[in-house]
Amino acid sequence: MEAPFDIVVYDKDMNFMGFVTDPIYCNFVPSWHNQGYGSFMVDSNNPHSAALQAKGARVSIDYKGKHLMSGPIRSYQGDLLKNTAVTYQILDDSRMLVNTLLFVNPANPLEADSLSALAQAWRPEGGSSPVGTVTGQHPYFLWPNGSPATGGLSVDTTEAAIKWAIQTNLIDRLDRPITIAPDLGRGGNPIDILPALRFVPLNEVMTPLLKFSKLGITFKQHRMSNTITVDVVEPGVWATKLTPESGIVKSGTYSVGTPDITRPILGGPGETSSRVFSGIEGPGNLTDREADYNDVIEVFRDATGATLTWPASLTDEYRVAKYYGQRAEPADVQKLADYFAAEQVRGLAAGPPTSGLLLKLAETATFHFGGPDGVQLGDYITVRANEQDFSEQVTGAQIVFTRNGGLEVTPLTGERKDDPEEEFAVAIANVARALRNISTSK
């Protein structure tokens, strides 16, 4: 059987090197929000072996005539004693989000070369500070606000926020071969969830924005292109309901969970008895979740990302964080209140009610993954079973081809909510993130 893929090889500078034909085996796993990956096996005497094994070699892959993924070859292996085959592993170009840090001030160097240099900090519009001090400097990545300092740009949509972070760090700072598609103003206004971050991987910057907006991010080196086009994409809806009787739903389970958080309790700046706290307090059902479930679940959340601006005349002994509301200027007090409000939103987003639909789907004449007319990554599907409708998002697919066995495609939906291995992996990732946040917040 002929492979349904067009695998194009490029060198490290994205110059076209040739097409890989007649692969022995292919396994590609594109993903909606996570990093896609794949592998393919070719005969060791393939005419493009030298190009595939060169440093920085890349491939782009089309499936059924539509872009599937592109990225660098990260490893390859074969048998020294047999002239048989070589297997190549690739990672999707979205890996750039994992491998790039969000600099506080991407236009500035890491080190200050004078007492007046900001280095990795910002001075708010119109602000000033004595030479050699950090008074009034902002220590976190500064999102555009429409001021002249940001070229008049204003982040009033999620798409703009995503593309601004990528533009300033991947293009302006690192000069990566990326072209950002025009901003179409999608995703709603993220003002309440824009994170205060510094030196974290860009994929962590994107997580709250993507959850809020339901958008996806695509990195695509289209065939014969020498640039990677970055864009956001809105999920679609597969109109036809799927049923076990149709032969499409081969197996599946569903799960529903109640929320893990109904009230975030925020621990703000300050230490021990001087620390400022904020949150929802008091008896009764005070949030929508508490009204829905008649339950109260308090979770403590670190919220030390705010910068406290004290009146210059106030001596250190009176700069007590918990009294900030009584001693700071009203405008500065409001900034802290806005920060806490945004942290409340992010805190609730961390423990929402859950629902999951895990399916094994079979392709039929009327349902398939990819191509111009198939279900796409991010699309929402609805399954009708047991006289109930269950909806879930297509979060990935596993596309396996063998020269002798043909093609097998499995669209993947949802995320496991009760898988111990998945929960353990998430816990490890959360610990690593927390340790990194401690080190970068100093």
C-alpha positions in Angstrom: 0.0 0.0 0.0 1.2 3.5 -0.8 1.8 5.8 2.1 -0.8 8.6 2.5 2.0 11.0 3.5 4.2 13.5 1.8 7.4 13.7 3.8 9.7 16.5 2.7 13.3 16.8 3.9 15.0 20.2 4.5 18.4 21.1 5.8 19.0 23.2 9.0 18.4 26.4 7.0 15.1 25.1 5.6 16.4 24.5 2.1 14.5 21.8 0.2 16.5 18.5 0.0 13.9 16.0 -1.4 10.9 13.7 -0.8 11.0 10.6 1.3 9.1 7.9 -0.6 8.1 4.4 0.2 8.6 4.4 4.0 8.5 1.1 5.8 6.6 2.4 8.8 5.2 5.7 10.0 3.7 6.7 13.4 2.6 10.3 13.8 0.8 11.8 16.8 -0.4 15.4 16.2 -1.8 17.1 19.3 -4.1 20.1 19.9 -2.4 21.6 23.1 0.5 19.3 23.7 3.7 18.8 21.7 3.1 16.6 18.7 5.7 13.9 17.7 6.3 11.1 15.3 8.7 8.6 13.8 9.2 7.0 10.4 11.4 4.1 9.2 13.1 3.9 5.8 15.5 1.6 4.2 19.1 2.4 5.2 20.1 2.9 1.5 17.4 5.6 1.1 18.8 8.3 -1.3 18.1 11.0 1.3 19.8 9.2 4.2 22.7 11.7 4.2 20.2 14.7 4.3 18.1 13.1 7.0 21.2 12.4 9.2 22.8 15.9 8.7 22.9 18.2 11.8 19.7 20.2 12.0 17.8 18.2 9.4 14.0 18.9 9.3 10.9 17.4 7.7 7.4 18.6 7.0 4.6 16.1 6.7 1.3 16.4 4.8 -1.5 13.8 5.4 -4.2 13.4 2.7 -2.9 16.6 1.1 -3.1 18.8 4.3 -0.4 19.8 6.7 0.0 17.5 9.6 3.2 18.5 11.4 6.7 19.8 10.8 9.8 19.8 12.9 13.4 18.8 13.4 14.7 15.2 13.4 15.7 14.8 17.1 17.2 11.3 16.9 17.7 8.3 14.7 18.8 4.7 15.1 19.6 1.6 13.1 21.5 -1.7 13.3 25.3 -1.6 12.8 25.5 -5.2 11.6 22.6 -5.2 9.2 21.9 -3.1 6.2 18.2 -2.9 6.9 16.4 0.2 8.0 16.8 3.4 10.0 14.1 4.9 12.3 13.9 8.7 12.6 12.1 10.5 15.5 10.8 14.1 15.1 9.2 16.7 17.3 6.6 19.2 16.2 7.8 22.8 15.8 5.6 23.7 18.7 8.6 22.5 20.7 9.8 26.1 20.4 7.3 27.1 23.1 8.8 24.5 25.4 12.4 25.5 24.6 12.1 29.3 24.8 12.0 31.3 28.0 9.8 34.4 28.5 12.3 37.2 29.2 11.1 40.0 31.4 12.3 42.7 29.0 13.1 40.8 25.7 14.7 43.9 24.1 17.3 44.3 26.9 20.4 42.3 27.8 20.5 40.1 30.8 23.2 42.1 32.6 23.0 45.8 33.4 26.0 47.7 31.9 25.4 50.9 33.9 23.7 52.1 37.1 20.8 53.4 35.0 20.3 50.3 32.9 17.1 48.3 33.5 18.4 45.0 32.2 15.6 42.5 33.0 13.1 44.9 34.4 10.7 47.6 33.2 10.1 51.2 34.2 6.4 52.0 33.9 5.5 54.8 31.6 6.5 58.1 33.2 8.1 56.4 36.1 11.6 57.1 37.5 14.0 55.7 40.1 17.2 57.0 41.7 20.3 55.8 39.8 21.5 52.5 41.1 18.2 51.5 42.7 15.2 49.4 41.6 12.6 51.7 43.1 9.6 51.8 40.8 10.9 49.1 38.5 8.5 46.4 37.3 10.1 42.8 37.6 7.7 40.9 35.4 7.0 40.6 31.6 5.1 43.7 30.6 2.0 43.1 28.4 1.2 45.9 26.0 -1.3 48.6 27.2 -1.5 50.8 24.1 1.2 53.2 25.3 3.9 54.6 23.1 6.4 52.3 24.9 4.7 49.3 23.2 4.3 51.0 19.8 0.7 51.8 20.5 -0.2 48.0 20.7 -2.9 46.9 23.1 -3.6 43.4 24.2 -7.4 43.3 24.1 -7.7 39.8 22.7 -6.1 36.5 23.5 -4.8 36.1 20.0 -2.9 39.5 20.4 -1.5 38.4 23.7 -0.2 35.1 22.3 1.3 36.6 19.3 2.9 39.4 21.2 4.7 37.0 23.6 5.9 34.9 20.6 6.9 38.0 18.6 9.0 39.6 21.3 10.8 36.4 22.4 11.1 34.1 19.4 11.4 36.7 16.6 12.7 40.0 18.1 15.0 38.4 20.7 16.1 35.2 19.0 15.5 35.9 15.3 14.0 32.5 14.7 12.7 31.7 11.2 9.1 32.4 12.1 6.3 34.4 10.4 3.3 35.3 12.5 0.0 35.3 10.7 -2.1 38.5 10.8 -4.0 39.1 14.1 -7.7 38.5 13.5 -8.7 39.5 17.1 -9.9 36.1 18.2 -10.3 34.6 21.7 -11.9 37.3 23.8 -10.4 39.8 26.2 -7.9 38.1 28.5 -7.3 41.1 30.8 -8.3 39.1 33.9 -6.0 36.2 33.3 -2.8 37.7 31.8 -0.1 36.0 34.0 2.6 37.9 35.8 5.6 35.8 34.8 9.4 35.8 34.3 11.8 33.3 32.8 9.2 30.5 32.4 8.9 28.4 29.2 6.5 30.0 26.7 4.2 27.0 26.7 3.4 27.8 30.4 2.6 31.3 29.4 0.2 30.0 26.8 -1.6 27.5 29.0 -4.0 29.9 30.8 -4.6 31.9 27.6 -5.5 28.8 25.6 -7.8 27.4 28.3 -9.6 30.8 28.6 -10.0 31.3 24.8 -10.3 27.6 23.7 -7.9 28.5 20.9 -5.1 26.4 19.6 -1.6 27.4 18.4 -0.1 26.0 15.2 3.5 26.0 14.0 3.6 25.0 10.4 6.4 24.8 7.9 4.4 24.4 4.8 5.8 22.4 1.9 8.7 24.1 0.2 8.5 27.0 2.6 11.6 28.4 4.3 9.7 29.9 7.3 7.5 28.5 10.1 4.1 30.2 10.1 2.6 30.7 13.6 -1.1 31.2 14.0 -4.0 30.5 16.3 -6.9 28.4 15.3 -10.5 28.1 16.6 -12.0 24.7 17.2 -14.8 23.5 14.9 -17.8 21.3 15.6 -18.4 17.9 13.9 -22.1 18.2 13.1 -23.1 14.6 13.0 -23.6 12.7 16.3 -21.5 9.6 16.6 -23.1 6.4 17.9 -21.9 2.9 18.7 -24.4 1.5 16.1 -22.6 3.5 13.3 -19.5 1.5 13.8 -17.5 4.6 14.5 -17.4 4.3 18.3 -15.5 1.1 19.0 -15.3 1.6 22.7 -15.3 4.3 25.3 -15.9 5.5 28.8 -17.1 8.8 30.3 -16.4 10.4 33.7 -17.8 13.5 35.5 -16.1 15.1 38.5 -17.1 17.9 40.9 -14.8 20.9 41.4 -11.6 20.8 43.4 -11.7 24.5 44.3 -14.5 26.8 45.1 -12.6 29.5 47.0 -8.9 30.4 46.3 -7.3 32.0 49.4 -4.5 34.2 48.2 -1.2 34.7 50.0 0.3 37.9 48.6 3.5 39.9 49.2 5.0 40.1 52.7 6.4 37.7 55.2 5.0 36.1 58.4 2.7 38.5 60.2 3.1 41.3 57.7 1.9 39.2 54.7 -1.2 40.4 52.9 -4.0 37.9 52.2 -7.0 38.1 50.0 -9.9 35.9 49.0 -13.5 35.0 49.4 -14.5 34.5 53.1 -17.5 34.1 55.2 -20.4 31.5 55.5 -22.8 30.5 52.8 -22.5 29.8 49.1 -20.6 32.8 47.9 -19.5 31.6 44.5 -21.4 30.1 41.6 -19.7 26.8 42.2 -20.7 26.8 45.8 -24.3 27.5 44.8 -24.3 24.7 42.2 -22.9 22.1 44.6 -23.7 23.5 48.1 -20.0 22.9 49.0 -17.0 24.9 50.1 -13.5 23.9 49.1 -10.8 26.4 50.1 -7.3 26.1 48.5 -4.4 28.3 49.4 -2.7 29.9 46.3 0.6 31.8 46.3 0.1 35.3 44.8 3.4 37.1 45.4 3.7 38.4 41.8 2.4 41.9 42.7 4.8 44.8 43.0 4.0 47.1 45.9 4.7 50.8 45.3 5.2 52.7 48.5 5.1 56.5 49.0 8.7 57.7 48.9 8.3 59.4 52.3 7.4 56.2 54.1 10.3 54.6 56.0 10.9 50.9 55.8 9.5 50.1 59.2 6.0 51.3 58.0 6.2 49.4 54.7 4.1 46.6 56.0 2.3 44.7 53.2 -1.0 44.0 55.1 -1.4 47.7 55.7 -0.8 48.5 52.0 -4.4 49.5 51.5 -4.1 52.1 54.2 -0.7 53.6 53.3 -0.3 53.4 49.5 -1.8 55.7 46.9 -5.3 54.8 45.8 -4.2 54.0 42.3 -1.5 51.7 43.5 -4.0 50.0 45.9 -6.3 49.4 43.0 -3.5 47.8 41.0 -3.0 45.3 43.8 -6.8 44.7 43.9 -6.8 44.0 40.2 -3.9 41.6 40.5 -5.7 39.7 43.3 -8.9 39.6 41.2 -6.9 38.1 38.3 -5.4 35.5 40.6 -8.8 34.6 41.8 -9.9 33.8 38.3 -6.7 31.8 37.7 -7.2 30.0 41.0 -10.7 28.9 40.1 -9.6 27.8 36.7 -7.1 25.4 38.3 -9.8 23.2 39.8 -13.0 23.3 37.8 -15.7 20.6 37.5 -14.4 18.0 35.1 -15.9 15.8 32.4 -14.1 13.4 30.2 -15.0 11.2 27.3 -12.4 8.6 26.3 -13.1 7.0 23.0 -11.6 4.6 20.5 -13.0 5.7 17.2 -12.9 3.8 13.9 -12.7 5.5 10.5 -15.6 4.8 8.1 -16.7 6.1 4.7 -18.4 9.0 6.5 -16.0 9.7 9.3 -12.2 10.1 9.2 -9.4 12.2 10.7 -7.6 14.9 8.8 -7.6 15.9 5.2 -9.8 18.7 3.8 -13.1 17.1 4.8 -12.3 15.1 8.0 -12.5 15.9 11.7 -9.7 18.2 12.7 -7.6 18.7 15.8 -9.6 20.7 18.3 -13.0 19.9 16.8 -15.8 19.0 19.2 -17.7 15.8 18.6 -20.8 14.5 20.2 -21.5 10.9 21.0 -25.0 9.6 21.6 -25.1 6.6 23.8 -27.4 5.2 26.5 -29.9 7.9 25.6 -27.5 10.7 26.6 -25.3 13.1 24.6 -21.6 13.3 25.6 -19.4 16.0 24.0 -15.6 16.1 23.9 -12.8 17.6 22.0 -10.5 15.8 19.6 -7.2 16.5 21.3 -4.9 14.3 19.1 -4.7 11.4 16.7 -2.4 8.4 16.2 -1.7 7.7 12.6 0.1 4.5 12.0 1.2 3.2 8.5 3.1 0.0 7.6 4.2 -0.9 4.1 2.6 -4.3 4.4 -0.3 -3.7 6.8 -1.7 -0.4 5.5 -3.1 2.5 7.5 -4.7 2.7 10.9 -5.9 6.0 12.3 -7.2 6.5 15.9 -8.6 10.0 16.7 -8.0 10.7 20.4 -10.4 12.6 22.6 -10.2 14.2 26.0 -7.7 13.6 28.8 -7.7 10.9 31.4 -9.2 12.2 34.7 -8.7 9.0 36.7 -5.5 7.4 35.3 -2.9 7.0 38.2 0.0 7.3 35.7 -1.4 10.5 34.2 -2.0 12.0 37.7 1.5 11.0 38.8 3.0 12.6 35.7 0.9 15.8 36.2 2.0 15.9 39.9 5.7 15.6 38.9 5.2 18.4 36.4 3.5 20.6 39.0 6.3 20.1 41.4 8.9 21.0 38.8 6.9 24.1 37.9 6.6 25.1 41.5 10.4 24.8 42.1 11.1 26.7 38.9 8.6 29.5 40.0 10.5 29.7 43.4 13.8 30.1 41.6 12.6 32.6 39.0 10.6 34.8 41.5 13.7 35.7 43.5 
